[in-house]
Amino acid sequence: MNDRVIKSYRFREERETEWRKLDLIIKRAEKRGVDGLSDEQMADLPGLYRQAVSSLSVARSISLDQNVIAYLETLCARAYFFVYGTRSRFWERIAMFFARDWAAAVAAARGPTLLAFFCLFGGALLSFFLVLGDNEWYWTFSGHMDSRNPNATYEELRATLYETNTGIVDMLSAFAAQLFSHNSGIAIFAFALGFAFGMPTAVLLLYNGLYLGSFYAVFWQKGLGYELTGWLFIHGVTELFAVILAGAAGFMIGGAVAFPGQRTRMESMRQEGEKAAMVIIGAVTMLFIAALLEGFGRQLIRSDTVRYAIAGTSLIFWLGYFYLPRKHVEDRRD
C-alpha cells in the first residue's frame, strides 16, 4: 500500500465521524426544516460545516480519493444553504414567495411598471385613433391577414365573440397550453431584452400595443366595442398586467445598466436582477392563469355580464394583491 493510499485512509478515518454527524443534521433539517433541529444540533452546525469545508480544501490539495472529494463537495453544498442561505423548507419558500416576496417586488417597481404601462397602452391608443381615421393603418400594424379586419361585416365579427360550438371542450386544454407558451415567451423576451438599456423592451411593448389598438378599432367601428371589451378582458386583465410586469422587469435591468450609481454595472445588474427575477417569475404564473381564462372561460362563457364581472374581479384582485399594504407580513420581516 503506497503512501498516498495510506494518507487518504487516515485522513478519512480521522474526520469521518464529524462528516457523518453533519450529514445527519442536514438530513434532519431537509426533512423538518431548521426548526426541527435541537439546540445542540443548531450549535454544532456552523462548526461542523467549517470543518467539512477545511477537509474539502485539504482533500483537493493532496489529491485524495475522488469519491471523498465528491462526497465532501455535496455535503458542503447542502450544509451551506442551512448555514448561510434560506432556513425554510421548499414549500415554505414557495408560500413566502406568493405571500410576501412577489408582491413586495412588484410594489417596489412602480416606476418601471408605469413606464411599461404607458409603452403598451400608448401604442394601443395611437394605433386605435390612426385606424379610426384611416383603415389602411390596420394592415400596417396587424402584419398578417386576419379574418377580423376592416373588411369583415358586423355579423362576421360578432360571431367570433360568441362561440356556439359546445363540442370544443376537449381541444381547449391544448389551446390554453399553446397560449401560455406563446405569451410567456413574449414576457420572457421583454425581460431578457432589458439589458440593452431597456430600449428593445420598450419597442416590444409598443409593438404589441399597436396591434392591440388596431384590433380594437376594427370592432369599435362596427359598434362592437362593448362586446369586445368583455370578450378581451375576461383574460386580458391578467394577461396584459403580466406583460406589463415583464416589461417592468426588463426596465429594471435596463435602469441598472444605464444608471449604476456608485456601484459597478455588474453589481448593479446583480442586485436589480434579483428583484426583477421575482417579478418575472410571478408574471409567468399570471400568464398561466390568463391562458386558462382565455382557453376555457372566454370560449365557454358567452354572457357579457359574466365576462365583465370576471374582468373586474381580476383587476381588483391584482391591484389589491400588489399594492395594498401588508402590515402583518412586514412585521414578520423585522
URHUNOR-V879647 format. One line per field, one symbol per residue. ss: DSSP state (H for helix, E for strand, L for the rest). A space follows every 50 residues. Layout:
# URHUNOR-V879647
ss = ???
This chain:
# URHUNOR-V879647
ss = LLHHHHHHHHHHHHHHHHHHHHHHHHHHHHHHLHHHLLHHHHHHHHHHHH HHHHHHHHHHHLLLLHHHHHHHHHHHHHHHHHHLLLLLLHHHHHHHHHHH HHHHHHHLLHHHHHHHHHHHHHHHHHHHHHHHHLLHHHHHHHLLLLLLLL LLLHHHHHHLLLLLLLLLHHHHHHHHHHHHHHHHHHHHHHHHHHHLLLHH HHHHHHHHHHHHHHHHHHHHHLLLHHHHHHHHHHHHHHHHHHHHHHHHHH HHHHHHHHLLLLLLHHHHHHHHHHHHHHHHHHHHHHHHHHHHHHHHHHHH LLLHHHHHHHHHHHHHHHHHHHHLLLHHHHHHHL
